[in-house]
Amino acid sequence: MYDPSKKFCRSDETYSKCGGKEYDPAEQFCVRDEVQKKCGGNGYDPLEKFCTASGELRDKCGNDGYDPEKQFCSADSTVYDKCNGSEYDPEKLFCDTRDNKTYKLVKIGEQVWMAENLNYEAKNSSCYNNKPESCAKYGRLYDWNTAAKVCPRGWHLPNGKEWDNMASADAPSKKSKSKFSALPGGYLLKNKFIDAGKEGKWWEASKKGDLRSLKNNSNKWTQDSNRNKFGSHSVRCVRN
């Protein structure tokens, strides 16, 4: 005999009710007075683990479950999407999920910058001399309208103050190299590609469409006025 207010019978066995409710012990289990579906035939603590779509038990990432086929849990217990099917270190790399390209990251002063020129294929962008290998080395060249909106979500085209802060904080010397890692990718002006490997020009987020320029083997940044927003130039993105 059993007390039906506290227990129930299933397959000739008695079980304690779960928060006053009956359940199917073959498919379900009781934890903290709540009925949960078993994972691969096993019970578990849902505060610490989660059940994947394939019926596999995994530790939660912080307080979250995730899809291990498409996502991963970082060292700081944050869920990230995999990049082209692979895990990566989000402290050192950023994955642009639009095309699954990764970019090195660097903190300069209080800002986090991409340590490489953007290489996202967008309309009105080009490779130097129209050669894909130039994009792989220098990134793409963008016209003003494209540059203004081409940085991925969570990033933006740096404004004048952000460029100034970067230049002040990133002062290379005989003992230290530039963190910005400028690679002069040249530029496109009046349908002519100019000075790859010699000079780089990067767009600044300003109403005037100003540029920041750096010549090879020089540590001195210059600000170039470009009121008509001519040409196609490199883009570096800074984190929001």
N, C-alpha and C positions, 0 to 999 in steps of 0.2 A: 504494500500500500504506500501511496505517496500523497503529499499535499498538493492538489492541482492548482492552488493559488501560487505556489512557489516552484513547482516542477511540472514537467510534461513527459509523455512517453513517446518514443520514436524507435521503431524497429525492435520492440521488446526491451528497450533500455530507457532508463529515466535520466533526465537532464535538468539542471537548474534553469529556470527561465532567465532571459536576458533583459533586464529592465522591465520585467513583467510580461515579456513577449516570448512566444515559441519561435523556433528557427529550425532549419535543416542542418543537422550536425555534419552531414556528409559534404555539404557545399559551403556552410557558413560556420562562423565562430563568434564567441561573445567576448568583447573587451570593453571594460569600463561601462558596462550596462548598455552597450550598443552592439547591434548585430552587424558583422562585417563579412564580406565574401572572402573565402579562402583564396590563397594565391598558390597555384600549383599543388593544391591539396593541403597546404599548410596555413596555420594561423600565424599572426605576427603583430607587432606593436606598431600601429599606424602613425604614432608620433615619431618613430625612429626610422621606419622603413616604408617602402611603397612597392606596389606590384606593377610590373611593366606589362605592356600589351601582350607580350609573349608568355606571361605567367611566371616571370622571374622576380625574386625578391631582391631589392637593392636598398642600400642606405640612402636616406634622404639627403638632398643637397641643401644644407641649412634647414629650412622648413618646407622645402619644395620637392616634389617628384619631377621627373623629366623623362624624355624619350631618349634612351641611350643609343638608339640607332642614328639620331640626328643631333643630339645634344651631349654635353659633358659638364661635369662639376669641377670648378676651378679650385685652387688651393684655398681661396678665401670663401668657399662655399657659395659661389654664385653660379647660376646656370647660364651657359653660353651655347649658341648654335655651333656645331662643328663647321670647319672651313674646308670645303671640298672633301668632306667625309673624314677629316682628321682633327684631332685635338691640337691645341696650341696654347702658349703661355700668354694670357691676356694682359699681363703686366709688361710684356715686352713687344707684343704684336697686336695689331688690329686687323680684323677680317672684314673686308667690304663684302657683305653678303649679296650685293648686286651682281658681282662676277667672281666671288670667292678668291680675290687676290688679297694677300696679306701685306701689311706695311709695318716696318719697324717703328717703334715709339720712342720718344725721348722727352724727358722733362727738362725744360729750360726755364729757370726762375720758378714761377708759380704756374706756368703753362705746360700742357702736354701737347707736343707737336708730332705730326708724322715726320719721321726722319728720312723720308723719301718723297720724291715728287709724285703727284697723283698720276695714275695710269689707268683711269676708267674711260672706256671707249664711249664717248657721247657724241651727239650730233654737233658739228662745227668744232671738232677737235681733230688733231692730226699728229702723225709721227714725223720727226725731223727727216727731211728728204723723202717722206712717205715710205720709210723703211721700218717694218715692225721691230727689228732689232734696236732701233733708236728709242722706241717706246720702252722696251725692256730695260734699257740703260738709263735714259733720262726722264721717263714719264712722257705724258702727252702734252701738246701745246693746245691751249683753249682760247677762243675769242672771249671778249668781255662778258657777253650775255650768258654764255655757258659757264664761265668761271664763277660767276656770281652765285650759281645754284648747284654746282657739280659736286661739292663735298658731300660725303654720305651723312645719313641721319646721325645726329649727335656731334657733328663736326661743322665747322664753318670756315669761310675764307677770312683770314686775319685782317683786322683793320689796322690803321696807322699806329695806334697806341700799342697794339699787340706786337707789331713788327718792331717798334722802338724798344719795348720791354725785352723782346728776344735778343735783339742786337746788343743791348746793354748787359744782359746776363750771360751771353755767349761770347766771351772775349778770349779767343784762343791765344796761347803763348807758346814759348819754346817747350814748355813742360806739358801743355795740354792742347788737345785738338778741339776743333769746333764740334759741338754736339749737333748743330743743325745739319752738318754733313752736306753742304751745298754741292750740287753737281750741275755745273753750267750747261743747260740743255739747249742753248741758243734760243732763237725765236723766229717767227714767221711774219714778214712785213711785205705788203704789196706782192704777194705770191712768191716771195723769195725767202729761202731758209738761210739764216745768218748765224755764224759764230758758235755753233755747238762745240763744247769743250773749251771755249774761250770766255764766254760770258753767259750768264743766266739772268733772266728777268722774270720776276714773280708778281702776279696780280695782288693788289691791295684792295680791300673792300672800302672803297671811297666813292663818293659821287663823281669825282673827277677821273676815276679809273687809273689812279697812280700806280706806278710800278716800283718794286724794290730790285735793285740790280747789284750784282756781284761779279767781278771779273776773276778769272782763274788766277790762283796764287795770290789773291788779295783778301784781306780780312775786313776791308772797309765797304760797308753797305752804302749805297746811294739811293735817294728817292728821285724817280724820274716822273716829271709831269707828263700826262698822256690824256689831255682834255678831250680829245676826240675818240679815245678808247680804241686806238688803232692796233692792229696786229693780233697775233696769237702767242701766248706766253705760258710759262709753267705755273702750276698751282701747288701750294702746300696748304694743308688743312690743320686747324688747331681745334682741340676738343672744347666743346661747349662748357 
